[in-house]
Every structure is written in structure tokens, then in C-alpha cells.
Amino acid sequence: MLFKAIIAVLVAVAGLAAIFWVANWPFNTPWERELSPEERRINAEHNRRHHRRAARVVLPMLAIVLGLTSVSLLSGPNSDPFAAVVMGIISVVCAGLFGALIRTGRRRRASTRR
């Protein structure tokens, strides 16, 4: 039971780490050294534009899937309350990150009424 919960947490954390790594591509990879300054600037600008969009799509999906998994772990015939709570916590963290991302995105916009 504890082993399944630990594996579930590791898979969720690895998934989030993979999302951040892909969103920052090619930075923090071995291929970063081969970039010219112009390519580095272009990639950084591209990452700034698309990182928020990718997170806005992936984080709510993760929160929903992990929440449904938590409920199914809690209510199934082989219920595992500890694993359900862990998955629920991870779901809430994903939802919180999504909410924080949306709030900071709203603050950064310039007012068009001025």
C-alpha cells in the first residue's frame, strides 16, 4: 500500500519535471552549448510565449485526472485511503499552481483603459 503511494507520487513529480524540462527546451540540456547567441535569444523568446500556454493546458488536466484517480482509489473494492489522500494532495497542488499562474498572468497585463 505504501509502495503504491510512493510510486504514484514519483510518477506525478516526474511528469511535472518533464513538463518543465520540455517547456524550457533546449536550455539546461547538452544541446544548449551548441547554440549561437541569436539562436539562444530566439529560443528564450519562444519559451516565454509558450511556457504559460502549455502550463495552462497541462496543469488543469493533471489536476482533474489525479482527482479522479484519488476518488477511484478511495471508492473501489480494493480501496487504499493513503494513496487516495496522496493523489488528492497532488491534484490540489496542480490546481493551486494553475490558479497562481492565472492570477499572475492577470497582474502582468497592462490596462487598456488608461
Backbone bond lengths (Angstrom), bond angles and torsions (degrees), N, CA, C in turn:
res aa  C-N    CA-C-N  psi(-1)  N-CA   C-N-CA  omega(-1)  CA-C   N-CA-C  phi
1 M - - - 1.449 - - 1.522 109.72 -
2 L 1.302 118.17 -49.68 1.459 121.61 179.22 1.527 110.34 -65.95
3 F 1.327 115.88 -36.49 1.457 120.58 179.56 1.523 111.49 -62.15
4 K 1.336 117.61 -42.51 1.462 121.84 178.82 1.526 110.95 -63.53
5 A 1.318 116.59 -39.75 1.460 120.05 179.35 1.529 110.97 -66.45
6 I 1.322 116.34 -40.98 1.464 119.98 178.86 1.525 110.42 -64.38
7 I 1.326 116.86 -42.41 1.468 120.46 177.99 1.522 110.50 -63.07
8 A 1.326 117.27 -41.39 1.465 120.78 179.40 1.527 111.08 -62.24
9 V 1.312 117.26 -42.48 1.471 121.02 178.50 1.519 110.24 -65.15
10 L 1.321 117.41 -43.43 1.458 120.04 -179.64 1.527 111.41 -64.11
11 V 1.325 117.72 -39.24 1.466 120.74 178.12 1.533 110.36 -65.13
12 A 1.317 117.16 -42.86 1.468 119.90 179.60 1.520 111.21 -65.39
13 V 1.316 118.05 -43.35 1.464 121.33 179.37 1.526 110.43 -66.13
14 A 1.328 116.79 -40.86 1.465 119.77 177.70 1.522 110.83 -64.30
15 G 1.325 117.68 -36.84 1.458 120.72 177.44 1.518 111.88 -64.36
16 L 1.328 116.68 -44.84 1.468 119.85 178.08 1.526 111.13 -64.05
17 A 1.334 116.81 -40.84 1.470 120.23 178.46 1.527 110.56 -63.65
18 A 1.331 116.72 -39.37 1.468 119.77 178.18 1.521 111.18 -65.03
19 I 1.318 116.73 -38.41 1.470 120.33 178.55 1.528 110.15 -62.04
20 F 1.332 117.08 -46.17 1.460 120.25 -179.55 1.528 111.18 -66.89
21 W 1.341 117.32 -36.61 1.458 120.54 -179.77 1.517 110.62 -66.39
22 V 1.335 116.80 -44.60 1.462 120.63 179.57 1.525 110.54 -66.75
23 A 1.322 117.19 -38.09 1.464 120.45 -179.34 1.526 111.71 -66.42
24 N 1.324 118.31 -25.32 1.465 121.43 -179.65 1.522 112.93 -100.80
25 W 1.320 117.22 12.79 1.454 121.74 -178.15 1.509 110.42 -58.07
26 P 1.267 124.04 141.27 1.458 132.41 -1.84 1.521 112.76 -94.08
27 F 1.326 117.66 14.72 1.457 119.82 -178.99 1.521 109.86 -72.71
28 N 1.320 116.04 149.92 1.464 124.30 -177.26 1.525 111.49 62.89
29 T 1.313 116.79 31.37 1.459 122.54 174.74 1.530 108.10 -128.52
30 P 1.328 117.62 166.02 1.471 118.85 176.85 1.524 113.26 -62.61
31 W 1.335 118.47 -24.38 1.459 121.69 -178.44 1.528 112.63 -76.67
32 E 1.309 117.40 -8.50 1.468 120.53 -179.37 1.528 110.90 -64.41
33 R 1.317 117.25 -34.23 1.466 120.59 -177.40 1.525 112.71 -65.76
34 E 1.329 116.58 -24.82 1.461 120.93 -176.38 1.533 113.21 -84.89
35 L 1.331 117.52 -2.80 1.468 120.61 -176.09 1.523 111.17 -81.53
36 S 1.320 115.19 139.45 1.462 119.76 172.12 1.528 108.05 -79.14
37 P 1.324 118.59 164.82 1.467 119.55 178.71 1.529 113.02 -58.30
38 E 1.335 117.87 -35.95 1.462 120.50 178.95 1.537 111.05 -68.39
39 E 1.335 116.71 -42.96 1.462 120.23 177.17 1.532 111.03 -63.66
40 R 1.326 115.96 -38.07 1.467 120.80 178.51 1.533 110.89 -62.89
41 R 1.342 116.71 -41.58 1.465 120.73 178.88 1.534 110.90 -66.52
42 I 1.326 116.49 -42.49 1.464 120.49 -179.81 1.526 110.33 -63.84
43 N 1.323 117.53 -44.81 1.468 120.94 -179.97 1.523 111.58 -65.46
44 A 1.327 117.43 -38.20 1.464 120.07 179.03 1.529 110.50 -65.69
45 E 1.326 117.02 -40.75 1.469 120.20 178.32 1.537 110.69 -65.63
46 H 1.300 116.41 -41.35 1.465 120.90 178.03 1.524 110.81 -62.48
47 N 1.311 117.59 -43.89 1.462 121.37 -179.94 1.526 111.54 -63.68
48 R 1.327 117.09 -39.83 1.467 119.57 179.34 1.529 111.09 -62.00
49 R 1.331 116.90 -41.01 1.464 120.12 -178.79 1.514 112.67 -70.03
50 H 1.325 117.35 -41.55 1.452 119.87 -169.91 1.524 115.08 -97.81
51 H 1.324 118.19 -14.50 1.464 120.51 -178.81 1.527 111.38 -62.57
52 R 1.305 117.40 -44.86 1.470 120.73 179.75 1.523 111.27 -66.09
53 R 1.317 117.68 -40.59 1.470 119.87 179.29 1.522 111.34 -63.21
54 A 1.322 116.54 -42.72 1.466 119.80 179.70 1.520 110.51 -63.82
55 A 1.326 116.69 -42.45 1.462 120.01 179.59 1.523 111.11 -67.23
56 R 1.325 117.83 -35.55 1.471 120.63 178.48 1.518 112.39 -66.66
57 V 1.301 117.57 -24.30 1.465 120.98 178.16 1.530 110.71 -88.48
58 V 1.318 116.99 -44.58 1.469 121.23 -171.06 1.528 112.37 -78.44
59 L 1.319 118.49 -42.47 1.464 119.96 -175.60 1.529 113.81 -61.55
60 P 1.335 120.33 -44.57 1.469 117.78 177.01 1.528 112.45 -65.29
61 M 1.338 116.81 -36.07 1.465 118.95 177.84 1.520 110.54 -63.59
62 L 1.326 116.89 -43.74 1.468 119.73 177.69 1.521 111.32 -62.57
63 A 1.320 117.03 -41.77 1.459 120.13 -179.72 1.525 110.79 -62.16
64 I 1.323 117.29 -42.34 1.466 120.58 -179.30 1.520 110.87 -68.46
65 V 1.328 117.00 -46.95 1.467 120.29 -178.46 1.522 110.97 -63.56
66 L 1.319 117.21 -44.17 1.464 119.77 179.98 1.526 111.60 -68.47
67 G 1.330 117.47 -33.97 1.467 120.50 175.52 1.517 111.76 -65.59
68 L 1.342 116.61 -43.71 1.464 119.90 177.07 1.530 111.36 -64.56
69 T 1.308 116.73 -38.44 1.465 120.46 176.76 1.511 110.62 -63.83
70 S 1.313 116.81 -40.09 1.458 120.75 178.41 1.522 111.10 -61.71
71 V 1.320 116.34 -44.69 1.466 120.22 179.63 1.525 110.43 -65.16
72 S 1.333 117.40 -41.11 1.468 119.35 -179.67 1.524 111.32 -68.10
73 L 1.328 117.68 -33.67 1.466 119.98 176.44 1.522 111.72 -68.52
74 L 1.307 115.86 -30.31 1.461 119.49 -177.91 1.522 112.39 -81.90
75 S 1.332 117.41 -32.29 1.456 119.32 -172.20 1.523 114.39 -104.99
76 G 1.304 119.45 -3.80 1.455 121.15 -177.87 1.518 112.42 -74.35
77 P 1.335 116.24 172.18 1.466 119.81 179.20 1.528 112.51 -65.35
78 N 1.298 116.72 -31.65 1.471 121.13 175.44 1.524 108.57 -103.81
79 S 1.309 116.99 61.48 1.462 120.29 -173.58 1.524 110.68 -67.76
80 D 1.328 113.47 144.89 1.453 121.82 179.57 1.525 107.40 -132.74
81 P 1.339 117.36 92.32 1.467 119.28 -174.08 1.525 114.10 -61.81
82 F 1.316 117.40 -37.18 1.462 119.58 -178.83 1.528 110.84 -64.55
83 A 1.329 116.84 -46.38 1.464 120.63 179.15 1.528 110.50 -64.82
84 A 1.332 116.99 -36.34 1.463 120.41 178.99 1.525 110.93 -64.37
85 V 1.312 116.70 -41.40 1.470 120.24 178.77 1.522 110.85 -66.22
86 V 1.336 116.76 -41.21 1.463 120.17 179.54 1.528 110.35 -63.25
87 M 1.318 116.89 -45.51 1.462 119.87 179.05 1.530 110.83 -65.69
88 G 1.320 117.49 -36.09 1.455 121.00 176.35 1.517 112.00 -63.34
89 I 1.322 116.58 -40.65 1.469 121.07 178.69 1.525 110.06 -64.54
90 I 1.320 117.07 -43.26 1.463 120.01 179.01 1.531 110.39 -64.43
91 S 1.324 116.90 -37.66 1.461 120.99 176.91 1.525 110.81 -62.43
92 V 1.318 116.74 -43.00 1.461 120.74 178.84 1.526 110.89 -65.56
93 V 1.327 117.38 -37.62 1.468 120.69 177.57 1.527 110.31 -63.40
94 C 1.336 117.07 -43.93 1.476 120.08 177.62 1.525 111.12 -61.92
95 A 1.326 116.53 -42.65 1.463 119.96 178.23 1.527 111.04 -65.04
96 G 1.321 117.11 -39.08 1.465 121.05 177.50 1.517 112.08 -64.79
97 L 1.338 116.97 -42.00 1.462 120.11 176.71 1.527 111.21 -62.58
98 F 1.323 115.55 -39.72 1.466 119.75 177.33 1.526 110.63 -63.37
99 G 1.326 117.30 -44.84 1.462 121.01 178.35 1.515 112.29 -62.04
100 A 1.329 116.54 -41.69 1.467 120.31 178.54 1.525 110.65 -65.27
101 L 1.308 116.53 -37.87 1.457 120.57 179.14 1.524 111.06 -65.20
102 I 1.311 116.53 -40.93 1.465 120.91 179.01 1.533 110.23 -67.19
103 R 1.326 117.09 -43.75 1.473 119.93 -179.72 1.521 111.83 -63.05
104 T 1.337 117.99 -43.98 1.462 119.15 -179.54 1.520 110.85 -69.41
105 G 1.324 117.83 -30.13 1.461 120.59 176.67 1.507 111.86 -66.43
106 R 1.320 117.40 -35.07 1.466 120.83 178.87 1.521 111.23 -70.64
107 R 1.329 117.31 -35.59 1.465 120.40 -178.57 1.523 111.82 -71.34
108 R 1.295 117.60 -28.52 1.451 121.00 -174.54 1.521 112.84 -78.02
109 R 1.307 118.51 -19.84 1.463 121.19 -178.08 1.529 110.65 -70.45
110 A 1.292 115.15 141.67 1.458 119.86 176.06 1.527 108.63 -80.65
111 S 1.302 115.95 145.28 1.449 120.09 179.49 1.519 109.36 -74.77
112 T 1.337 115.64 133.86 1.468 119.95 179.79 1.519 111.33 -90.83
113 R 1.319 118.25 -6.36 1.458 121.84 -177.62 1.523 112.79 -84.79
114 R 1.272 118.03 -12.22 1.471 120.24 -177.21 1.498 111.79 -81.09
